[in-house]
């Protein structure tokens, strides 16, 4: 098979896969290539959810990461493009049966899962694998979060119609490349800039409104899952990582009944109270996550996980010497009064705190009652109006 892409270097590694910087062989265009080994049903389910969500966006919004193509690795030396709209039957079967369908017990399968060599179509130039560049050392006053409280929850299984039967050892997702890293790295490596912060907030509003209009609930919005492209006109943010996302048949905003979910999933500091409490929830949980992010971005509020070296943007409640996520605190006490602007120590240097109008909107986004939060299709207008009012 003709060579399609060249892998240049590793830029990220997580629990589920590895991301490489690469380029298209014919055009030289830079791309991000994510390898997702299909070694167990739980991982496969997350990969399929990400693939479905990214296909639905169809590169139609500047603030949502674009998927160029998906490749199937069916052996150590076998790679082929996956046709649009097609899903490998064996992967769906693996999710439904709870075991990897047709998994080979041979050395070929073992080599593919380890990713010891790229398949044809991928030229590997990664002599030494490098992780993500860490941001500068954090201020000694940065509050800490105990590591043993961090949880990430998998999504439940959902059935999809099987289509083309293909045994797949790995999926390779080819996406647009973001040279600014994630939102934590980008913002915290630079001095505070009110114009930049407001631009980031506005772009995220637009992205989530677009996703909700397609019936996509992200369910894991956080700065780590927002990537940044550096342009002469300023940063362009891209919502990414749709592994925990869910899709409904219609828009999740408006007069129609919204899809309810029951699985507790997401990342501690950005989860809504109803998710913390194990209740059914809707896309309004995404609005709460945005509220946490917006508060942290506008005031530059950070915390540091125990044992970690990189600060993270996120708002919280202090409980003695420990930090408590806002959603957890509000689940325990729905009448808790949040102090916006915050009175706690923020990361230095400090930007001006949000004004009265924006503070009120943030409180609305962080309401204990999901129905009291603004809908995504209203949010961009309300954020713009609040920022203008505070600027007078």
C-alpha positions in Angstrom: 0.0 0.0 0.0 1.3 3.4 -0.9 2.7 5.3 2.0 0.1 7.8 3.4 1.6 9.4 6.5 4.9 9.9 8.2 5.2 9.8 12.0 7.6 12.4 13.3 7.5 12.3 17.1 5.3 11.4 20.0 3.5 14.3 21.5 1.1 12.7 24.0 0.5 9.4 25.8 -2.5 8.5 27.9 -4.3 5.5 29.3 -5.9 4.6 26.0 -3.4 5.5 23.3 -0.5 7.4 21.9 -0.6 10.6 19.8 2.1 11.4 17.2 2.9 14.5 15.2 3.1 13.5 11.6 2.4 14.8 8.1 0.6 13.7 5.0 3.1 12.2 2.5 1.6 13.8 -0.6 0.9 17.3 0.7 3.2 17.7 3.6 0.3 18.9 5.8 1.0 18.5 9.5 -1.4 16.2 11.3 -1.9 14.6 14.7 -2.2 10.8 14.5 -3.6 8.9 17.4 -3.0 5.1 17.8 -5.7 3.3 19.7 -4.9 -0.4 20.4 -8.1 -2.5 20.3 -7.0 -4.8 23.1 -10.1 -4.8 25.3 -13.9 -4.1 25.0 -13.9 -1.1 27.4 -11.2 0.7 25.3 -12.9 -0.2 22.0 -16.2 1.3 23.2 -14.5 4.6 24.0 -12.8 4.6 20.6 -16.1 4.0 18.7 -17.8 6.8 20.7 -15.0 9.1 19.7 -15.1 8.1 16.1 -18.9 8.5 15.9 -18.8 12.0 17.5 -15.9 13.2 15.3 -17.6 12.0 12.2 -20.8 13.8 13.2 -19.0 17.1 13.5 -17.7 16.6 9.9 -15.1 19.4 10.2 -17.9 22.0 10.2 -16.8 24.1 13.2 -13.5 25.9 13.7 -13.5 25.2 17.4 -14.0 21.5 17.2 -11.1 19.2 16.4 -11.4 17.9 12.8 -11.0 14.3 11.8 -9.3 13.8 8.5 -9.5 10.0 8.2 -9.6 6.7 10.2 -7.3 3.8 9.4 -7.7 0.2 10.4 -4.7 -1.9 11.5 -5.6 -5.5 10.9 -2.1 -6.9 11.4 1.5 -5.7 12.1 1.9 -5.0 8.4 -1.7 -4.4 7.3 -3.3 -1.0 7.3 -6.3 0.3 5.3 -8.5 3.4 5.4 -12.0 3.0 6.9 -14.7 4.2 4.6 -16.9 7.0 5.9 -20.0 5.8 7.6 -18.5 2.3 8.1 -17.8 0.7 11.5 -15.9 -2.6 11.8 -18.3 -5.3 12.8 -15.8 -7.1 15.0 -15.3 -4.0 17.1 -19.0 -3.6 17.8 -19.2 -7.3 18.5 -16.4 -6.9 21.1 -18.3 -4.2 22.9 -21.5 -6.2 23.0 -20.0 -9.5 24.0 -17.5 -8.0 26.5 -14.5 -9.7 24.9 -12.3 -9.0 21.9 -14.0 -10.8 19.0 -11.6 -12.8 16.8 -8.6 -11.8 18.9 -5.5 -13.8 17.7 -3.4 -15.4 20.3 -0.4 -15.3 18.0 2.8 -13.3 18.1 1.3 -11.2 15.3 -1.4 -10.0 17.7 1.0 -9.4 20.5 3.3 -7.3 18.3 0.4 -5.2 17.0 -0.9 -4.5 20.6 2.6 -3.4 21.6 2.9 -1.2 18.5 6.4 -2.5 17.9 6.4 -1.4 14.3 4.1 0.8 12.1 2.0 -0.8 9.4 2.5 0.0 5.7 1.2 3.5 5.0 2.9 4.9 8.2 6.6 5.7 8.0 8.1 5.9 11.5 10.7 8.6 12.2 10.3 8.6 15.9 13.8 7.6 17.1 13.1 8.5 20.7 9.6 8.9 22.0 8.9 12.2 23.9 5.9 13.0 26.1 4.1 16.2 26.2 6.1 19.3 27.1 5.4 20.2 30.7 4.7 23.8 31.7 7.1 25.6 34.0 7.3 24.7 37.6 4.3 25.8 39.6 4.2 28.5 42.2 4.8 27.1 45.7 1.4 28.6 46.8 -0.5 26.6 44.3 -3.2 24.6 46.2 -2.8 20.8 46.0 -5.4 18.1 45.4 -4.6 14.6 46.9 -3.9 12.2 44.2 -5.9 9.3 45.6 -9.2 11.3 45.0 -8.7 11.6 41.3 -11.2 9.4 39.4 -12.0 8.9 35.8 -15.0 6.8 35.0 -15.7 4.8 31.9 -18.9 5.2 29.9 -21.5 2.4 29.8 -21.9 0.2 26.8 -24.4 1.0 24.1 -25.4 -1.1 21.1 -24.8 -0.1 17.6 -25.7 -1.8 14.3 -22.8 -3.9 13.1 -21.6 -3.4 9.6 -18.4 -4.4 7.8 -16.8 -7.5 9.5 -13.1 -6.6 10.0 -10.7 -7.9 12.6 -9.0 -4.8 13.9 -5.9 -4.7 16.1 -5.8 -0.9 16.3 -7.5 2.3 15.1 -5.4 5.2 13.8 -7.3 8.5 13.9 -5.8 11.2 11.7 -6.7 14.7 12.9 -5.7 18.3 12.5 -2.6 19.2 14.4 -2.7 21.9 17.2 0.7 23.4 17.8 -0.2 25.3 21.0 -0.8 22.1 23.1 -3.7 21.9 25.5 -5.4 24.9 27.2 -3.6 24.4 30.5 -0.2 24.4 28.8 -1.0 27.3 26.5 -2.5 29.8 29.0 -0.3 29.0 32.0 2.9 29.4 30.0 2.0 33.0 29.2 1.2 36.1 31.3 -2.5 36.8 31.8 -4.2 38.6 29.0 -7.8 39.6 29.4 -8.5 39.8 25.7 -7.1 36.3 25.1 -9.1 34.9 28.0 -12.3 36.4 26.8 -11.6 35.0 23.3 -11.1 31.5 24.7 -14.3 31.7 26.7 -16.3 32.9 23.6 -14.9 30.2 21.4 -15.7 27.5 23.9 -19.3 28.7 24.1 -19.6 28.5 20.3 -18.1 25.0 20.2 -20.4 23.5 22.8 -23.4 25.2 21.3 -22.5 23.5 18.0 -22.0 20.1 19.6 -25.3 20.3 21.5 -27.1 21.3 18.2 -25.9 18.0 16.8 -27.1 16.1 19.8 -23.6 15.5 21.1 -23.0 15.7 24.9 -19.3 15.8 25.5 -19.4 14.7 29.2 -15.6 15.3 29.9 -15.1 19.0 29.2 -11.9 20.2 30.9 -8.7 22.2 29.8 -6.8 19.0 29.0 -9.4 18.2 26.4 -9.2 21.6 24.7 -6.4 22.0 22.2 -5.0 25.3 20.9 -3.8 26.4 17.4 -1.6 29.4 17.5 -2.4 31.9 14.7 -1.4 35.5 13.9 -4.9 36.6 15.0 -4.6 34.8 18.4 -5.3 31.4 19.7 -8.0 29.2 18.1 -9.2 26.6 20.6 -10.5 23.1 19.6 -12.7 20.9 21.7 -11.2 17.4 21.5 -11.3 13.9 23.1 -14.8 12.5 22.5 -14.3 9.1 24.1 -16.9 9.7 26.8 -19.3 11.6 24.6 -22.9 10.5 23.8 -25.1 11.2 20.9 -28.9 11.6 20.9 -31.2 11.5 18.0 -31.9 15.2 17.9 -30.6 18.5 19.4 -30.1 18.5 23.1 -31.3 22.1 23.5 -34.6 23.7 22.8 -38.2 22.5 23.6 -37.7 18.8 23.0 -37.1 16.5 25.9 -33.4 16.1 26.4 -31.6 12.8 26.5 -30.9 11.6 30.0 -27.7 9.7 31.0 -27.0 7.6 34.1 -23.4 6.6 34.0 -21.1 8.6 36.3 -18.2 9.7 34.2 -15.9 12.6 33.7 -13.1 14.2 35.7 -13.5 15.3 39.3 -13.0 19.0 39.2 -15.4 19.6 36.3 -18.2 17.2 37.0 -21.7 18.6 37.8 -23.4 17.9 41.2 -26.0 15.6 39.6 -23.2 13.5 38.1 -21.4 13.4 41.5 -24.7 12.2 43.1 -25.2 9.4 40.6 -28.5 10.9 39.3 -29.6 10.9 35.8 -28.4 14.0 34.0 -28.6 15.8 30.6 -26.4 17.9 28.5 -26.7 20.7 31.1 -23.8 18.9 32.9 -21.6 20.2 30.1 -22.7 23.7 31.0 -21.5 23.2 34.6 -18.1 22.0 33.3 -17.8 25.1 31.2 -18.6 27.2 34.2 -15.7 25.7 36.1 -13.4 26.2 33.2 -14.5 29.8 32.6 -14.1 30.8 36.2 -10.6 29.3 36.3 -9.6 30.9 32.9 -10.9 34.4 33.8 -9.4 34.4 37.3 -6.4 32.1 36.6 -7.3 29.7 39.4 -5.1 26.6 39.4 -4.5 23.5 41.5 -1.8 20.8 41.5 -2.4 17.1 41.8 -0.2 15.4 44.4 2.8 14.0 42.6 2.2 16.0 39.5 4.4 18.8 38.1 1.9 20.6 35.9 -0.7 23.0 37.2 -4.2 22.7 36.0 -6.9 25.3 35.6 -9.9 24.6 37.7 -12.1 26.2 40.4 -12.7 24.4 43.7 -13.8 24.8 47.3 -11.3 24.7 50.2 -12.0 22.2 53.0 -9.2 22.8 55.5 -6.0 21.9 53.8 -7.8 19.9 51.1 -9.5 20.9 47.9 -13.0 19.8 47.0 -14.4 19.9 43.5 -17.3 22.4 43.1 -19.7 19.7 41.9 -18.9 17.5 44.9 -19.4 20.4 47.3 -22.7 21.5 45.7 -24.0 17.9 45.8 -23.3 17.8 49.6 -24.8 21.3 50.1 -27.0 22.6 47.3 -27.3 25.9 49.1 -23.6 26.5 49.2 -22.7 30.1 48.3 -19.9 30.4 45.9 -17.7 33.4 46.1 -17.1 34.9 42.6 -14.7 36.6 42.3 -12.8 34.1 44.4 -11.2 35.1 47.8 -8.7 32.3 47.6 -5.1 32.5 46.5 -4.8 32.5 42.7 -1.9 31.8 40.5 0.5 34.7 40.0 0.5 37.0 38.1 -3.2 37.8 38.5 -5.6 39.1 35.9 -8.4 41.5 36.9 -11.3 39.5 38.4 -14.5 39.2 36.4 -17.0 42.0 36.8 -20.5 41.8 38.3 -22.3 40.7 35.2 -19.9 37.9 34.3 -19.8 36.8 38.0 -23.6 36.5 37.9 -23.5 34.4 34.7 -20.9 32.1 36.2 -23.1 31.5 39.2 -26.0 30.6 36.8 -23.7 28.2 35.0 -22.7 26.6 38.3 -26.2 26.3 39.7 -27.0 23.1 41.6 -30.2 22.8 39.6 -29.4 21.9 36.0 -32.6 23.6 34.8 -31.4 26.9 36.2 -28.3 26.8 34.0 -28.4 28.6 30.6 -28.7 26.4 27.5 -25.7 26.2 25.2 -27.5 28.0 22.4 -28.0 31.0 24.7 -24.6 31.0 26.3 -22.5 32.7 23.6 -24.9 35.7 23.5 -25.1 35.9 27.3 -21.3 35.7 27.8 -20.8 38.4 25.1 -23.4 40.7 26.7 -21.9 40.2 30.2 -18.4 41.0 29.1 -19.5 44.1 27.3 -21.5 45.3 30.4 -18.5 44.8 32.7 -16.3 46.7 30.3 -18.4 49.9 30.6 
